Amino acid sequence: MRCIINALATAASGVRKDAMHRSAYLSKRKKMKKTLALLTLAVVAAAANALTIVDPASDIALVDPNNPGLPFNHADLTSFSITNDLTNITLSYTAMTSIQATNWAKYTFIARKAGAVATGTTGTGNGWGRPFDLANGANIWVAGWADASPNERQVWTFGGSSWSQVDQSAVVTVSGNTYTMTVSLASLGLNVGDTINFNVATTGGGSDRAWDYLGTATNAVTFYNTATTLSDSLTYTVVPEPMTMTALGLGLAALAARKRRKA
């Protein structure tokens, strides 16, 4: 009888251990699935952070007193895109007609880093002193022009009391209707995780104002030097590039699988 009791006790103990092992296994598996799901969401979020804003066409009503009827379609934006990798941020402007063929106009980017000291005074609201600024101030100004060979560009930052040109090494490409500038994050004082409020504008020479900008369907610009305040409602957050996030996710997934096999 004692032998039978001992055998039953041993069997019951084995059942309990198996149940405990299975419970621990299921718990680990559930945690691993949750981790992988979060990693997948992170990768998708990083890949989706490339931001494109569509702008209405034919929203410039400029009148050139010296050249009546002169078309400004090369400065009439139809979309703007912004994205980044670990070291650079890329700004891409698309116009109604060929920027490359027309070969004159300026393409600007004005932004404020969250928490930065910024200026919002018209006349000092951007690095070039043009008569337009960003609502609530700006501390980043990137501007380039297509009517120079090679295409030139400048990067300015606001240091608390004045603007300073900090860089002129941005890479510019002009192809058909698209004008693109690639600027280092370091030159703008930006790091992964930073958020900026921004707007973009096309303009001309001298003291010309913003001709076309994002956030309104009817700019109806009829004078060159009318002061304008651009909306700061557009935001962008600098994130790790998607390939980096994907590599991290795959590495952690492999590590989790290895631990599971050992268990």
N, C-alpha and C positions, 0 to 999 in steps of 0.2 A: 504493500500500500504506500509506504514512504517513497518508494522509487517512482510510483505513478504520480504522486503529489509533486515530487521534485521535477519530474519531466514536464508536468503541466505548468509549473511555475517558470521553468526555463523557457517553455514555448511562449507563455504570456509575456515574459520579459523581452523575448525576441520580437514579438508583435509590436510592443510598445516602442522599442528602438527603431523598428522599421517605420512606424508611424511618425516618430520624431524626425528621422532622417528625411522622410518624404515631405514633411511640413517645412523643414529647413530648406530643402531643395526648391520647393514651390515658392518659398519666400524670396530666396536668392534670384530665382528666375523672374519673379514679378518685379523685383528691384532693377534687374538688368534691362527688362523690357521698358520700364519707366525711364531709365537713363538713356537708352537708345532713342526713345521717343523725343526726349528733350533735346538730344543732340541733333536729331533730324530737324526739329523745329528751329534750332539755332542756325543750322546750315541754310535752311529755306529762308529764314529772316535775313541772313547776310546776303544771300544771292538776290533777294528782292529789294534791297536797299538802294539799288540803282534807280534814281528818281528821274522821271520824264514829265515835264509840264507842257501841255498843248496850249498854244496861244492863238487867238483869233487872227486870221489873215485880213489884210486890207484895213487895218486900224490905225494907219498913219494918214494925216491930212495935211502934210507939209506943203507950204507954198513958197517956192524959191523965187524971190523977187528978180534975181538975175537970170534964172532959167525956168520960166513958167512951164509947168507941166513936166518938169524933170521927175522921172520915176524914182521912188525910194524903196522899191520892192526888195532890194538886196539888204535893206535895214529893217524890213518888216518881218519880225520873227513869227514862225509858225510852231516852233517847239524849242525847248531847252532841256538838256539832260545833264545830270551830275552823278558821278560815281567815284569810287576810290579803291586803291589797293593799299598795301602796308606803308608805302612811302609817298604816294602822289594822289592828287585829286584831279579829276578831268572834267572840264567844262565844255559843253558842246552846244553850239547855236545853229539852228537851221532856219533859213530865210525863205521867202517866197520865190526868189529868183537867184541866179548864180552870184554868189559872193566873189568867186574866183574870176569870173568874166568882168564884173563891174570894177572890182579892185579898188574900192574906196569906202570907208566907213569904219567906225570904231565899235568894239564889242566889249562890254564891261560887266563886271561882277562885283556887287557890293554886299557885305555881310557883317554880322556881329556875332562873335563867339559868346556863348552863354557865360555870364560872369565877368566879361572883359570890360575895361574902361573904354567907352565909345563916345564919339561926337555925333551930333545930329544937326548942327548948324548949317544952313544953306550957305554955300560958298566955301565951307571947310568940311562939308559932309562927306567928301571923297578925296582921294589922293591927287586928283587933277584940278580940284577947285571948281568943278563944273556946277551949274546951278540946279543940282538935284541931290537928294540925300535919302537915307533909309529911315523910315519911321523908328523912333527910339534910339537912333544912332547906329554907327558902324565903326568897325576897327580893322576891316579887311577890304582891300580894293585891288582887283586884278583887271587889267585893261590891255587890249591889243588892237592893232589896226591892220587892215588888209592892204592899205595903199602905201606899202613900203616893201622894199626888197633888201634883205629877207624880211618876212613878216615880223614886226616888232611887238613887244609886249613888256609890261611892267607890273611888278608886285609891290604894293604899298601896305604898310600897317600903321595904325594909330597908336602912339605910345603914351597917351594920357594928356598931352598938350598940343601935339602936332603930328602930321603925317610924315613918314620917312619911306623912301624907296629902298626896299631891302633885297630885291632880287630882279634879275632880268634874264633868267635862264629857263623860263618856261618854254616848253616845246609847243610850237604852233603848227597846225596842218590846216590847209584850206583845200577843200575838194568840192567842186560844184556849189551847192547851196549851203554847205556846212563849214563852219569855222570852229576849230577845236583848240583849246589850250590845256596843257597838262602841267600842273604846278606842284612843287614839293609841299607836303604837309608841313614840314619843318619851317619853310619860309613864311607860312601863314600862322605859325604858332599853334597848329592843330595836332591833336593826338587821337588815337582810337578811343571812342567813347564821347568825344566832344560833340556838342550840338551847336549849329549855327542857324540864325535867321538870315534870310537873304532875298535879293531880287537881282535881276539883270536888266541891262538897258543897252540899246544901240544909240550911237550919237555921231556927231560929225567933228569938225575942227573948231579951234578957237574957244568961244564960250558957249557953244551949242548945248542945249538942254538934252534931256532924255527923249529920244524920238519914239522908240517903242520899248515897252517894258511889260512884265508879267503882272497879271492880276486885274486887268481891266479890258473890256472888249472894245471900247471906243476912246482911245487916247486923244484923237482929233487934234494932233499937234499942228498948230498953224503959225507958231512963232518959234524962232530958234533958241531964244534965251529966257523963256518963261521958267521961273523956278518951280520945281516939282518935288514932292515927297513921295517916295515909293513905298508900297506896302511891305511890311516885314513879316507877313503871315506865313510865308513859305519857310519850312525848316528841313534840315538835313543832319543826320547823325553819322559821324565817321565810324565805320565798322571794319573788323578784320575782313580781308578779301575772302570770297567764297572758297577758293582752293585751300586756304589755310584752315578754315573751319571744317572743310571736308576731310582734310588730312588728320586733323585732331579727332574728329568723330570716328574715322576708321581705326585710328590707333587705339582709342578707348574701347571701341567695340571688340577689337582683337584681344585686348587685355582682359576684358570681361569674359570672352569665350575661353581664354586660356585658364582663368580661374575656375570657370565652370567645369572644364575637363578635369582639373586637379581635384575638385570637390567630388 
